[in-house]
Amino acid sequence: MALQTLDFWAIILDVAQLCLCGLIILFLILNRIKFKQLILRAPLMTHTQNANTEFVVEAVRQQTKLAFNHIMETIDKERQTLDAYYQQSDQRIASGLFTSLPAMPHEPKSSTETSEPDSVNVIYKEIETLADQGLSLTDISERLNVPQGEVDLVLKLKHLRGGCVEKKNHPSV
């Protein structure tokens, strides 16, 4: 009976070893199947990674576009504010000149005068009118708030065109 008991335990150990070998083989087969599935899914993961990357890139692109649009709107608002300010200052200057202008007959403008801005023509005409009235260079400069050098230049140009102007207290500039 002792021999049978030893054979019995030997058979049980052999069966246990076979079961363990079978489990190991089954484990290896399952791991191989999972590995193949991971390999097959790898392109899907890179596709999802590409999709995530594309999403992030698109989000950054939209944020950049929004920021750029905001900057452009701010620049446009500032430009409009500056344009309105310059128009107001031009209107104040022009209205001040028109109130100080004596009634003058309308003279046709020469081709050189039509190319200049209106406010400049008004100032130059006013300089010439005040000089014709006999005001000095300093008085004209102070009254119109124009530099003396500009007044002198306008009067010299008028003199060169043939409209001789008498000047009082004309300092050399």
Secondary structure, DSSP 4 states (H G I P E B T S, - for coil): -HHHHHHHHHHHHHHHHHHHHHHHHHHHHHHHHHHHHHHHHHHHHHHHHHHHHHHHHHHHHHHHHHHHHHHHHHHHHHHHHHHHHHHHHHHHHHHHHHHHPPP----PPPHHHHTS-HHHHHHHHHHHHHHHTT-BHHHHHHHHT--HHHHHHHHHHHHHHT-----BS----
